[in-house]
């Protein structure tokens, strides 16, 4: 008899969870202006808002925190962290930052100028925000397969090379770098193949354009290369990661994802000029270059997290749980971005709430309905997150409108996945009765989804 699947870890500590009533949730959501970011954590039963900083650290990570060196400059914790980054990514120069958006802020402050054009495979919200706040333009060059949520291809996050080349040719001399995001979060946590990474970098380098890899979920991307791409089944995750980064010029990372820490990020590069330039912004924005906004204990925990989470068993356990949730949604006929991504399920709200006009934000409406149903907090990755066009100031309705359900690493059990799936089924079963969505009452000019105030229609 074949042995059934089991997690590659055991539980040492628990955190109690509180259920709430429908009446309580209705009141809390009203008070939050129908923006789930404004809910208090204690008002949430199962939290799928993000997988960023929400994972459970290992005993080795907690042990390393006790050994943190909090020296302002030259802490031993930095050199421990630096050596792990150099080993896994093959990058010589390393700058720690307090999280991924800080890494973008430091590096982009040096590289991005007004009027620049930065292509990428679906820049995520902070990346696009850091580009557009500098009066530069972010252009999406993701391949067209990503637009069809029901199409099943192994590497839906790939760059469309023809699209990329068009941008490079039309903006010659005005592209400081290209952003290559692995996995591609905005289109559903979809991976990028090694072949596409290599060809993207070759094309950019042919046009004299460096490539910066947005690396928040690089280990999950390496897992998909191992399990889906020919020629990589016998390679380790660490071997695959090293090959991925051999093609690019620099990386930014939110270590709160695949580093499995609560806070942290970094920049790494082999380009000494970029390193020296970024240092000038790290010190005033983040802190001295050997701590960069992180404590020594966090640097120690991150060093261990990067090492642990680039092992197959840990990644397999994590991605298997996402696939399990996907299998339940398949059973209930609920449409999502297929195949399941590495860190989340992205429900296709346009295909669920077919009676809600796009101007009333179906994915945000579905996010609210799921919370009201069972206290499950997801996140809209769609028309509200897309912000307005910086030139026309019109809402950008051209992309996908998705409800993202992030699964925190090593936190929930499959029983919690069953609750999420059942709650979604209940909403799906009454979808015909949901004919109105939400309207914006107030919004920030940039990255509005975090603080937007909405009303039900």
VORO-285489 format. One record per residue (C-alpha): residue number from 0; residue in one letter; x, y, z. Coordinates in steps of 0.25 Angstrom, whole numbers, plus 5000, padded with zeros to 4 digits. Each point is the difference from the previous one (the first is absolute). Last residue first. Example, Ala and Ser with C-alpha at 12.3 -4.5 7.8 and 13.67 -1.06 7.14 Angstrom:
<rs>
[r 1,'s',[5055,4996,5029]];
[r 0,'a',[4994,4986,5002]];
</rs>
This chain:
<rs>
[r 456,'x',[4902,5198,4986]];
[r 455,'x',[5009,4997,5011]];
[r 454,'x',[5010,5011,5004]];
[r 453,'x',[5015,5001,4999]];
[r 452,'x',[5012,5007,5006]];
[r 451,'x',[5013,4997,4994]];
[r 450,'x',[5012,4999,5010]];
[r 449,'x',[5008,4988,4995]];
[r 448,'x',[4993,4999,4986]];
[r 447,'x',[5005,5014,4996]];
[r 446,'x',[5014,4997,4997]];
[r 445,'x',[5002,5014,4995]];
[r 444,'x',[4990,5012,4999]];
[r 443,'x',[4993,4996,5013]];
[r 442,'x',[4985,4997,4999]];
[r 441,'x',[4987,5005,5006]];
[r 440,'x',[4986,4996,4998]];
[r 439,'x',[5002,4988,4990]];
[r 438,'x',[4988,4992,4996]];
[r 437,'x',[4997,4986,5003]];
[r 436,'x',[4993,4988,4994]];
[r 435,'x',[4986,4997,4995]];
[r 434,'x',[4993,4988,4994]];
[r 433,'x',[5003,4989,5010]];
[r 432,'x',[4988,4991,4999]];
[r 431,'x',[5005,4992,4989]];
[r 430,'x',[5013,4997,5009]];
[r 429,'x',[4992,4992,5010]];
[r 428,'x',[5007,4987,4998]];
[r 427,'x',[5013,5007,4998]];
[r 426,'x',[4999,5007,5014]];
[r 425,'x',[4997,4986,5006]];
[r 424,'x',[5011,4994,4992]];
[r 423,'x',[5010,5010,5004]];
[r 422,'x',[4997,4997,5015]];
[r 421,'x',[5002,4985,4997]];
[r 420,'x',[5013,5003,4994]];
[r 419,'x',[5005,5008,5011]];
[r 418,'x',[4995,4990,5011]];
[r 417,'x',[5007,4989,4992]];
[r 416,'x',[5013,5007,5000]];
[r 415,'x',[4999,5002,5015]];
[r 414,'x',[4999,4985,5001]];
[r 413,'x',[5012,4999,4991]];
[r 412,'x',[5008,5006,5011]];
[r 411,'x',[5005,5015,5002]];
[r 410,'x',[5013,5006,5004]];
[r 409,'x',[5012,4993,4993]];
[r 408,'x',[5001,5011,4989]];
[r 407,'x',[4988,5010,5000]];
[r 406,'x',[4990,4996,4988]];
[r 405,'x',[4996,5012,4992]];
[r 404,'x',[4986,5001,4995]];
[r 403,'x',[5000,5010,4988]];
[r 402,'x',[4987,5005,4995]];
[r 401,'x',[5002,5003,4985]];
[r 400,'x',[4996,5011,4990]];
[r 399,'x',[5010,4998,4988]];
[r 398,'x',[5005,5011,4992]];
[r 397,'x',[4994,5011,4991]];
[r 396,'x',[4991,5007,5010]];
[r 395,'x',[5010,5011,5004]];
[r 394,'x',[4991,5011,5006]];
[r 393,'x',[5002,5014,4993]];
[r 392,'x',[5010,5010,5005]];
[r 391,'x',[5003,5002,4985]];
[r 390,'x',[5015,5002,5002]];
[r 389,'x',[5003,4993,5013]];
[r 388,'x',[4990,4989,4996]];
[r 387,'x',[4993,4997,5013]];
[r 386,'x',[5003,4989,5010]];
[r 385,'x',[5002,4985,4996]];
[r 384,'x',[4997,4996,5014]];
[r 383,'x',[4986,5005,4999]];
[r 382,'x',[4998,4992,4986]];
[r 381,'x',[5006,4987,5005]];
[r 380,'x',[5008,4993,5010]];
[r 379,'x',[4990,5001,5012]];
[r 378,'x',[5004,4993,5012]];
[r 377,'x',[4995,4989,5009]];
[r 376,'x',[4994,5000,5014]];
[r 375,'x',[4992,4988,5005]];
[r 374,'x',[4990,5004,5010]];
[r 373,'x',[4990,4989,4995]];
[r 372,'x',[4989,5006,4991]];
[r 371,'x',[5003,5015,5003]];
[r 370,'x',[5014,4999,4996]];
[r 369,'x',[4997,4992,4988]];
[r 368,'x',[4990,5011,4996]];
[r 367,'x',[5010,5011,5002]];
[r 366,'x',[5011,4994,4991]];
[r 365,'x',[4989,4997,4989]];
[r 364,'x',[4996,5014,5000]];
[r 363,'x',[5015,5004,4999]];
[r 362,'x',[5001,4990,4988]];
[r 361,'x',[4988,5005,4994]];
[r 360,'x',[5004,5015,5000]];
[r 359,'x',[4987,5009,4997]];
[r 358,'x',[5005,5005,4987]];
[r 357,'x',[5002,4986,4996]];
[r 356,'x',[4985,4998,5000]];
[r 355,'x',[4995,4989,5011]];
[r 354,'x',[4991,4990,4993]];
[r 353,'x',[5011,4990,4996]];
[r 352,'x',[5005,4999,5014]];
[r 351,'x',[5008,4987,4999]];
[r 350,'x',[5006,5002,4986]];
[r 349,'x',[5004,5014,5002]];
[r 348,'x',[5005,4996,5014]];
[r 347,'x',[5011,4990,4995]];
[r 346,'x',[5005,4994,5013]];
[r 345,'x',[5015,5001,5002]];
[r 344,'x',[5005,4989,5009]];
[r 343,'x',[5012,5003,5007]];
[r 342,'x',[5015,4997,5002]];
[r 341,'x',[5005,4991,4989]];
[r 340,'x',[4990,5002,4990]];
[r 339,'x',[4988,4991,4996]];
[r 338,'x',[4999,4996,4985]];
[r 337,'x',[4991,5008,4997]];
[r 336,'x',[4996,5013,5005]];
[r 335,'x',[4987,4997,5007]];
[r 334,'x',[4986,4996,4996]];
[r 333,'x',[4991,4993,5011]];
[r 332,'x',[4994,4987,4996]];
[r 331,'x',[4998,4994,5014]];
[r 330,'x',[5010,4988,4998]];
[r 329,'x',[5010,5009,4992]];
[r 328,'x',[4999,5010,5012]];
[r 327,'x',[5004,4988,5009]];
[r 326,'x',[5011,4996,4991]];
[r 325,'x',[5005,5014,5001]];
[r 324,'x',[5001,5000,5015]];
[r 323,'x',[5008,4987,4999]];
[r 322,'x',[5009,5007,4990]];
[r 321,'x',[5003,5011,5010]];
[r 320,'x',[5003,4990,5010]];
[r 319,'x',[5009,4992,4991]];
[r 318,'x',[5008,5013,4998]];
[r 317,'x',[5004,5001,5014]];
[r 316,'x',[5003,4985,5002]];
[r 315,'x',[5008,5000,4987]];
[r 314,'x',[5008,5013,5004]];
[r 313,'x',[5005,4994,5013]];
[r 312,'x',[5003,4986,4994]];
[r 311,'x',[5008,5006,4988]];
[r 310,'x',[5010,5009,5008]];
[r 309,'x',[5002,5014,4997]];
[r 308,'x',[4991,5004,5012]];
[r 307,'x',[5010,4995,5010]];
[r 306,'x',[5012,5008,4995]];
[r 305,'x',[4992,5013,4998]];
[r 304,'x',[4993,4999,5014]];
[r 303,'x',[5013,4997,5007]];
[r 302,'x',[5007,5013,4994]];
[r 301,'x',[4986,5007,5003]];
[r 300,'x',[5000,4996,5014]];
[r 299,'x',[5014,5006,5002]];
[r 298,'x',[4997,5013,4993]];
[r 297,'x',[4988,5001,5009]];
[r 296,'x',[5008,4998,5013]];
[r 295,'x',[5010,5011,4995]];
[r 294,'x',[4989,5010,4998]];
[r 293,'x',[4996,5005,4986]];
[r 292,'x',[4999,5014,4994]];
[r 291,'x',[5012,4999,4992]];
[r 290,'x',[5009,4992,5010]];
[r 289,'x',[5013,4999,4994]];
[r 288,'x',[4998,5012,4990]];
[r 287,'x',[4997,5010,5011]];
[r 286,'x',[4985,5004,5001]];
[r 285,'x',[4988,4999,4991]];
[r 284,'x',[4997,5013,4993]];
[r 283,'x',[5012,5009,5003]];
[r 282,'x',[5010,4988,4999]];
[r 281,'x',[4994,4992,4989]];
[r 280,'x',[4999,5012,4990]];
[r 279,'x',[5015,5002,4999]];
[r 278,'x',[5002,4984,5001]];
[r 277,'x',[4992,4999,4987]];
[r 276,'x',[5010,5008,4992]];
[r 275,'x',[5012,4991,5005]];
[r 274,'x',[4992,4987,4998]];
[r 273,'x',[4996,5005,4986]];
[r 272,'x',[5014,5003,4996]];
[r 271,'x',[5005,4987,5006]];
[r 270,'x',[4991,4992,4991]];
[r 269,'x',[5000,4986,5005]];
[r 268,'x',[4986,5002,5007]];
[r 267,'x',[4992,4998,5013]];
[r 266,'x',[4989,5009,5006]];
[r 265,'x',[4993,4995,5013]];
[r 264,'x',[4988,4998,5008]];
[r 263,'x',[4995,4998,5014]];
[r 262,'x',[4988,4998,5010]];
[r 261,'x',[4992,4988,5005]];
[r 260,'x',[5009,4990,4994]];
[r 259,'x',[4998,4988,4990]];
[r 258,'x',[5011,5004,4990]];
[r 257,'x',[4990,4996,4989]];
[r 256,'x',[4990,5010,5004]];
[r 255,'x',[5005,5011,5010]];
[r 254,'x',[5013,5000,4993]];
[r 253,'x',[4995,5011,4991]];
[r 252,'x',[5011,4999,4990]];
[r 251,'x',[5007,5009,4990]];
[r 250,'x',[5009,4994,4990]];
[r 249,'x',[5011,5004,4991]];
[r 248,'x',[5007,4997,4986]];
[r 247,'x',[4992,4988,4996]];
[r 246,'x',[5005,4987,4993]];
[r 245,'x',[5007,4993,5011]];
[r 244,'x',[4989,5003,5009]];
[r 243,'x',[4991,4988,4994]];
[r 242,'x',[5012,4991,5000]];
[r 241,'x',[5002,5002,5015]];
[r 240,'x',[4986,4998,5003]];
[r 239,'x',[5000,4987,4992]];
[r 238,'x',[5012,4994,5008]];
[r 237,'x',[4993,5004,5013]];
[r 236,'x',[4987,4994,4996]];
[r 235,'x',[5008,4987,4997]];
[r 234,'x',[5001,4994,4986]];
[r 233,'x',[4995,4987,4996]];
[r 232,'x',[4987,5005,4995]];
[r 231,'x',[5006,5011,4992]];
[r 230,'x',[5002,4995,4986]];
[r 229,'x',[4985,5003,4995]];
[r 228,'x',[4993,5010,5008]];
[r 227,'x',[4988,4997,5009]];
[r 226,'x',[5005,4995,5013]];
[r 225,'x',[5013,5006,5001]];
[r 224,'x',[4996,5013,4994]];
[r 223,'x',[4988,5000,5009]];
[r 222,'x',[5009,4999,5012]];
[r 221,'x',[5009,5011,4995]];
[r 220,'x',[4988,5009,4999]];
[r 219,'x',[4996,4997,5014]];
[r 218,'x',[5015,5003,5005]];
[r 217,'x',[4999,5013,4992]];
[r 216,'x',[4988,5005,5007]];
[r 215,'x',[5004,5014,5004]];
[r 214,'x',[5010,5001,4989]];
[r 213,'x',[4998,5012,4992]];
[r 212,'x',[5011,4998,4990]];
[r 211,'x',[5007,5012,4994]];
[r 210,'x',[5005,4999,4986]];
[r 209,'x',[5010,5009,4993]];
[r 208,'x',[4997,5006,4987]];
[r 207,'x',[5011,5001,4989]];
[r 206,'x',[4990,4996,4989]];
[r 205,'x',[5007,4986,4998]];
[r 204,'x',[5000,5000,5016]];
[r 203,'x',[4985,5001,5000]];
[r 202,'x',[4998,4989,4989]];
[r 201,'x',[5010,4991,5007]];
[r 200,'x',[4993,5002,5014]];
[r 199,'x',[4986,4997,4994]];
[r 198,'x',[5006,4988,4993]];
[r 197,'x',[5006,4994,5013]];
[r 196,'x',[4988,5003,5009]];
[r 195,'x',[4991,4994,4989]];
[r 194,'x',[5008,4987,5000]];
[r 193,'x',[5000,5000,5015]];
[r 192,'x',[4985,5000,5000]];
[r 191,'x',[4992,5011,5007]];
[r 190,'x',[4990,4996,5011]];
[r 189,'x',[4986,5005,5002]];
[r 188,'x',[4996,5006,5013]];
[r 187,'x',[4987,5004,4994]];
[r 186,'x',[5002,5011,4989]];
[r 185,'x',[5004,5011,5010]];
[r 184,'x',[5010,4990,5008]];
[r 183,'x',[5009,4996,4988]];
[r 182,'x',[5009,4990,5008]];
[r 181,'x',[5011,5006,4997]];
[r 180,'x',[4999,5014,4995]];
[r 179,'x',[5009,5005,4989]];
[r 178,'x',[5002,5015,5001]];
[r 177,'x',[5007,5006,4988]];
[r 176,'x',[5011,5011,5002]];
[r 175,'x',[5003,5014,4997]];
[r 174,'x',[4991,5001,4987]];
[r 173,'x',[5002,5013,4993]];
[r 172,'x',[5011,4998,4991]];
[r 171,'x',[4991,4992,4990]];
[r 170,'x',[4986,5003,5003]];
[r 169,'x',[4993,4994,4988]];
[r 168,'x',[5010,4989,4998]];
[r 167,'x',[5000,4995,5015]];
[r 166,'x',[4985,5001,5000]];
[r 165,'x',[4998,4992,4988]];
[r 164,'x',[5010,4990,5005]];
[r 163,'x',[4992,4998,5012]];
[r 162,'x',[4987,4998,4993]];
[r 161,'x',[5007,4990,4991]];
[r 160,'x',[5006,4993,5011]];
[r 159,'x',[4987,4998,5008]];
[r 158,'x',[5005,4998,5014]];
[r 157,'x',[4996,4987,5007]];
[r 156,'x',[4991,5000,5012]];
[r 155,'x',[4991,4989,4993]];
[r 154,'x',[5011,4989,5001]];
[r 153,'x',[4993,4987,5001]];
[r 152,'x',[4988,5002,4990]];
[r 151,'x',[4986,4998,5004]];
[r 150,'x',[4990,5010,4994]];
[r 149,'x',[4988,5004,5010]];
[r 148,'x',[5006,5013,5004]];
[r 147,'x',[5002,5005,4986]];
[r 146,'x',[5008,5013,5001]];
[r 145,'x',[5012,4993,5005]];
[r 144,'x',[5002,4993,4986]];
[r 143,'x',[5002,5014,4994]];
[r 142,'x',[5015,5000,5004]];
[r 141,'x',[5003,5011,5011]];
[r 140,'x',[5006,5013,4994]];
[r 139,'x',[4994,5010,5010]];
[r 138,'x',[5005,5014,4998]];
[r 137,'x',[5004,5008,5012]];
[r 136,'x',[5002,5015,4997]];
[r 135,'x',[5009,5010,5007]];
[r 134,'x',[4995,5012,5008]];
[r 133,'x',[5008,4996,5013]];
[r 132,'x',[4987,4996,5007]];
[r 131,'x',[4997,4992,4987]];
[r 130,'x',[5012,4991,5002]];
[r 129,'x',[4999,4998,5016]];
[r 128,'x',[4985,4998,4998]];
[r 127,'x',[5002,4989,4989]];
[r 126,'x',[5009,4993,5009]];
[r 125,'x',[4991,5002,5012]];
[r 124,'x',[4988,4994,4993]];
[r 123,'x',[5006,4988,4992]];
[r 122,'x',[5006,5002,4987]];
[r 121,'x',[4994,4991,4989]];
[r 120,'x',[5011,4994,4993]];
[r 119,'x',[5009,5012,4999]];
[r 118,'x',[5003,5012,4991]];
[r 117,'x',[5006,5013,5007]];
[r 116,'x',[4999,5012,4992]];
[r 115,'x',[5007,5013,5004]];
[r 114,'x',[4994,5014,5000]];
[r 113,'x',[5005,5004,5013]];
[r 112,'x',[5012,4992,5005]];
[r 111,'x',[5001,4986,5006]];
[r 110,'x',[5013,4994,5004]];
[r 109,'x',[5005,5006,5013]];
[r 108,'x',[4987,5002,5007]];
[r 107,'x',[4995,4987,4993]];
[r 106,'x',[5011,4992,5008]];
[r 105,'x',[4996,5006,5014]];
[r 104,'x',[4985,5001,4998]];
[r 103,'x',[5000,4986,4994]];
[r 102,'x',[5007,4994,5012]];
[r 101,'x',[4990,5008,5009]];
[r 100,'x',[4989,4994,4992]];
[r 99,'x',[5006,4986,5003]];
[r 98,'x',[5002,5002,5015]];
[r 97,'x',[5009,5005,5011]];
[r 96,'x',[5011,5001,4991]];
[r 95,'x',[5013,4992,4999]];
[r 94,'x',[5011,5004,4990]];
[r 93,'x',[5008,4989,4993]];
[r 92,'x',[5011,5000,4990]];
[r 91,'x',[5006,4987,4995]];
[r 90,'x',[4988,4993,4994]];
[r 89,'x',[5000,4985,4997]];
[r 88,'x',[4986,4999,5005]];
[r 87,'x',[5000,4989,5010]];
[r 86,'x',[5015,5001,5005]];
[r 85,'x',[5001,5015,4999]];
[r 84,'x',[4986,5001,5008]];
[r 83,'x',[5005,4990,5010]];
[r 82,'x',[5013,5008,5002]];
[r 81,'x',[4993,5013,5002]];
[r 80,'x',[4991,4995,5011]];
[r 79,'x',[5012,4995,5008]];
[r 78,'x',[5008,5013,4997]];
[r 77,'x',[4988,5008,5005]];
[r 76,'x',[4998,4992,5012]];
[r 75,'x',[5015,5002,5004]];
[r 74,'x',[4996,5015,5001]];
[r 73,'x',[5010,5010,4993]];
[r 72,'x',[4992,5012,5004]];
[r 71,'x',[4989,5003,5010]];
[r 70,'x',[5003,4988,5008]];
[r 69,'x',[4988,4992,5002]];
[r 68,'x',[5006,4986,4999]];
[r 67,'x',[4988,4990,5000]];
[r 66,'x',[5003,4987,5007]];
[r 65,'x',[4987,4998,5006]];
[r 64,'x',[4993,5002,4987]];
[r 63,'x',[5008,4988,4995]];
[r 62,'x',[4992,4991,5009]];
[r 61,'x',[4987,5006,4994]];
[r 60,'x',[5005,4997,4986]];
[r 59,'x',[5004,4986,5004]];
[r 58,'x',[4987,4997,5007]];
[r 57,'x',[4993,5004,4987]];
[r 56,'x',[4993,5013,4996]];
[r 55,'x',[4985,5000,4998]];
[r 54,'x',[4996,5008,4988]];
[r 53,'x',[4992,5013,5000]];
[r 52,'x',[5011,5010,4995]];
[r 51,'x',[4995,5001,4986]];
[r 50,'x',[4990,4988,4997]];
[r 49,'x',[4989,5010,4999]];
[r 48,'x',[4985,5003,5003]];
[r 47,'x',[4997,4985,5002]];
[r 46,'x',[4997,5002,5015]];
[r 45,'x',[4990,4989,5005]];
[r 44,'x',[4991,5005,5011]];
[r 43,'x',[5002,5015,4999]];
[r 42,'x',[4995,5011,5010]];
[r 41,'x',[5012,4998,5009]];
[r 40,'x',[5009,5005,4988]];
[r 39,'x',[4992,5013,5000]];
[r 38,'x',[4994,5003,4987]];
[r 37,'x',[5005,5012,4992]];
[r 36,'x',[5007,4992,4990]];
[r 35,'x',[4986,4993,4997]];
[r 34,'x',[4995,5013,4994]];
[r 33,'x',[4985,5000,5000]];
[r 32,'x',[5000,5014,5008]];
[r 31,'x',[5007,4993,5012]];
[r 30,'x',[4988,5004,5009]];
[r 29,'x',[4991,4993,4990]];
[r 28,'x',[5009,4988,5000]];
[r 27,'x',[5000,4999,5015]];
[r 26,'x',[4984,5002,5001]];
[r 25,'x',[4998,4989,4989]];
[r 24,'x',[5010,4991,5007]];
[r 23,'x',[4993,5001,5014]];
[r 22,'x',[4987,4997,4994]];
[r 21,'x',[5006,4987,4993]];
[r 20,'x',[5005,4995,5013]];
[r 19,'x',[5015,4999,5003]];
[r 18,'x',[5010,4988,5002]];
[r 17,'x',[5012,5002,5008]];
[r 16,'x',[5014,4994,4997]];
[r 15,'x',[5010,4995,5011]];
[r 14,'x',[5015,5000,4996]];
[r 13,'x',[5007,4987,5001]];
[r 12,'x',[5014,4995,5003]];
[r 11,'x',[5009,4988,4997]];
[r 10,'x',[4993,4995,4987]];
[r 9,'x',[5007,4990,4991]];
[r 8,'x',[5007,5002,4987]];
[r 7,'x',[5001,4993,4986]];
[r 6,'x',[4985,4999,4999]];
[r 5,'x',[4994,4987,4996]];
[r 4,'x',[4996,4993,4987]];
[r 3,'x',[4994,4986,5001]];
[r 2,'x',[5009,4988,4999]];
[r 1,'x',[4998,4991,4988]];
[r 0,'x',[4995,4986,5004]];
</rs>
